[in-house]
């Protein structure tokens, strides 16, 4: 069985496991899954991970998460459709080497991540963070705030990782009048205002040409810590950095050092080098750092989009057709 294709030719048992990105599922959504599944299938909603593990012996398909204890408790499992965009937590060796197919919301989550990224970026460039922190006293600081405001028009954004999130970031950057460069670990087509997607060996070229560096990459062994001290030294002096995917892609100590010596002019972060970021961490002390607590993944559209993809894949699997949103378990995305 290919990890990119399975065939469902009879009744199956589907376990729905709720989580942060799918906190509830409606009766209508459960009905849509039942309608898409093979006739006679059983659809269950687990009441917590412990219950999911206890009920896993007869499960064929999971919509949810797959921690390692659940994987080992589900000997019949053939396919999991993940309700998370980051796959690093599910790619332990047993899962990576298994024949269990892995699909997810690949390409569906970029929009709201990019929205948060630009919200954080504008909080820096338009002095919105400063105004909020000052409150009523902001009226006494108008000249200095105005002297520090910059607009994005005419700037260059370098996007590291040109998948769904990177493309959504690029699309928004173009709308702000920015030029966009991009690098990716794979050979991927250019789009959304990017004329050519460079390979990762040109990361330094991108860093040196960018006023804003936006991280859109997944966390893999190749991307972990790739924005390190060398990378900050390769950046255009004073450039801003945005990260809405995985905090570990940026070396935390290197970021602090680059903020202190001015190599990095500011950071717009939804994710941190460690989470939750301790109150005593130096990143909290910088006026030119704005952070949200890993909340960019939320959207009123996220759950319905992913359930619709899961239903689409149920139908594709019955037809013996390749699934959508397939994750390469060896590559990690």
N, C-alpha and C positions, 0 to 999 in steps of 0.2 A: 504493500500500500504506500503510495506516495504521500508525503506530508502535505502536498498541495492539492490532493484529490482523494476523496473517499466516495464510496457508493453506499447509499442507504436503500436497501431493497426489502425492508420489512419493518414491523413495529419496533420502536426503540424507546429507551427510557432517557428522558432529558431532565437534568437537575439544574435549576436556576438558583444561583447563589448571589444574593444581593451584596452590595458594597458601597463604597464612597461615591463611585461614579454612577451607580444604579441603585439608589437607596430604596426604591420601591418599584413595583411593577403592577400595572392595572389589570383588571379583569379583561379589558379589551385587548391589551398587549398579550396576555396569556392566550386569549382566543386566537390571536394572529399567529402565535407559535404553533398552537394545536392545528390550525388550518394548514400551515406550511409543512408540518411534520408528516411522516408516513402514517397512513390510516392505522388506528389502533394503538398509537404511541401513548406513553405515559409522560406527563409533564408535572414535575414537582417543584415547589419552591422550598428550599432548605431554610429552616429556622436557625440560622447561625452556622458557623463553620464546623462546630462539634457535631451538629446534627447531620451536616453534609457528609462528614467522614463516616459516621455511623451508618448512613444510608447508601454508601458508595458502591457496595458490592455488585449491584446490578446496573450501574449507570453506564450508558453508552456515550452520551454527549453531555458536556457541561457548558452552560452559559454563565460565566462568572470568573472566579479566580481559581488557581490551582497551586496551593502551597504543597510542599513535598509530602507531608503526611496524607493529604487527600489523594495525591497521585498514587501512592503505594496502597491506598485502601480501595482503589478503583481498578481492578484487574481487567475489566471489560471495556475500559475507556478507549474510545477511538478518536475523539475529536473534542477540543475545547475551543470555544469562541470567547475570547477574553473581553472583559469590560474595563480593561486598563490599556492605556496607550504605551506605557513603558513595559517592555517584556523582561527586563533584567531580573525581576523577582521570581519569574517562573522558569528560567532557563538554567536550573540546576542540572548536573550531569545526567541524572536518570531520565529527566524529561527531554533533555537535548538529544540524547542518543536513542530515544524510544521512537516507535512508529506512530505515536499519537499526533494527529494533525493539530496545528495551532493557527487560528485566525483571530482577527480582532478588528479594531476600529482604525486601522492604518489608513491615513488619508482623510479621516473624518473629523479630526480634532484640531486641525491647524487654525481654523478661524478664530475660535475663542482664545486660544493661546496667543495668537498674534494681537488680538484686541487688547489683552492685558499687557503684553509687551509694549505696545505703543502708548497705552495709558501711563505706564511707569516711565517710559521715555519722556513723554510730554510733562510729567510731573517734575522731571529734572530740567528739561530745556526751557520750559515756560514758567519756571519758578513756582509751580503749583504746590509742591511739597512745602516750600518755604512759607507760602501764604497760608496754608492750612495750619502749619505749626505756629505761626505768629498770631493767627486769629485776628481780633480787633486791632492789635498793635501793628498789623501789616500796613495800615494806612500811614504809619510813621516811617515806613521803610521802602516806600515806593521808588525813590530814585535808585537805591542800590539794587533792588530787585529788577528794575527795568534795565539797568546796566549789564545784568548777567543773563538776560533772556536772549535766546537764539532761536532761529527758525530752521526747520529741516530742509526747506527748499534749497536745492543746489548741492546738498551734501551727498556723500557716498555711503551707502550701507553695504557692509560685507556680511553675507549670510553663510554661516558654517552649518552645513547639513541642509540639502535641498530636497527634502521630502515634502509631505503635506504641510508641516508647520513652516518650513523654510519658504515654500511657495506662497503661503498665506502672508508671511511677513513681507516678502518681496512685493506682492500685489499692493499691500498697504503703503509700502515705502514709495512706490511709483506714484501712488495717488497723492502723496505729500510732496511730490516734485523731486524726489531723490533719484540718483543713479544707483544701480544695484549690481554687486558682484556676488558670486557664490562659489563655494567649493563643496564637494561631496565625496564620500568614500567610494561611491559607485559611478559608473558612467551613466548619467541621466540626462534627459533632454532639457534644453533651455526653455524657459517660459516666463510669464508674469514679469516682463521687463528685463530679464537676464538674457543677454545675448549668447553667453557661453558659460557652461558650468565647468569650472576647473576641477582637477583632481586634488586630493589632499596634499600632494607634494608641493602645491603652490599656495599653501596656507599662509606662509610668510608674505607672499606677494599681496594676497588679499588684505592681510592685517596692515601692511604698510600703506595701502591705498584707501583705507576706510576711515570715515569720521565716526561711524557707529558700527560696532561688531555685534551681530545678533546670532545667538546660538539657537539653532533649530534641529540639532542632531540628537539621536537617541544615545543612551549610555551603553557603550560596548567596551571591550578591552582596548580598542583602538582610540576611542574618544575620551576615556577616563583620564582626567588631568591634562588633556591636550592643550588647554589654555593655561600655560605654566609661565614661569618667569621668563623663559626665552620668548614665548609668544607675546607677553606684554612689552618686552623690549623691541620686538618686531613691529608692534602697533605704531600707527601714527601718534606722535606725542600728544597726550591730552584727549585721545579718542574715548568715546563712551562705549560701554559694553552692556548688552541686554541678554538675559538668559531666562527662558520660560520652559525649558525641557527638563534637564537633570543637573542638579547642583554640582555633582562630582566631576562634570566636564571641565569646570574651572578649578584650578588649584587655589584653595582658600588662602593659604599663606602668601602665595604669589599675588593674588588680588589685593590683599591688604597692603603689601609692599608697594605695588604699583599705584594704588590710591595715595599712599603717603608721599611718594616721590614725584607724583604728577604724571607718570607715564600713562595712567588711566585717569581720565577726567571725570568719571562718574560711572555708577553702576545701577542698572534697572533690573531688579532680580525678583522673580517669583519663586525661585528655588535657591537653596543655599548649600554650601559645602558640607554641612551636617544639619540634620533636621530632627527636631526643632532646633533652631539656632539659639544657643545659650544667651541669656540676657547680658552676660559679661563679654560676649564676643566683640572684637574690635569693629566689625562691620557696622554695628549699631551706632558707633560714635561719629560716623562721617556724615556731614551735611549733604554731600554729593552722592549719597547712596539712598535709594528708595526701594523698599521691599514689601512684598505681600507674602503671606504664609502658605505658599504652594496651593493657591486657590484658582489659578488660571484655567485649570481643567474643567471648571464648572460651566454648564450651559443648560438652559431649558430644552435645548434641542439634542443634547448629547445622547441621552438614553434612548429616545425614540429613533434616532438615526442608527444606533448600533443594533437595536432590536430589529429594525427593518433589514439591516444587512444580514443578521443571523437568519431571519426568515428566508431571505434571498438564497443564502447558502444552503439551507435545508432543502429548498427546491432544486438547487444545482446538484446537490449530493444525490438526490433521487434520480436525477437525469444522468448521473455519471460524469458531470461536467466539472471543470476546475472551479475551486472555490474562490471567493473574492476576499481580499484583505489577508492573504496568506503571509505568515511570518516565517522567514528563513531562520530556523532555529540555530544554525551554525553561525550565521552572520549576526544574529541578535535583534533583527528588525525586519 
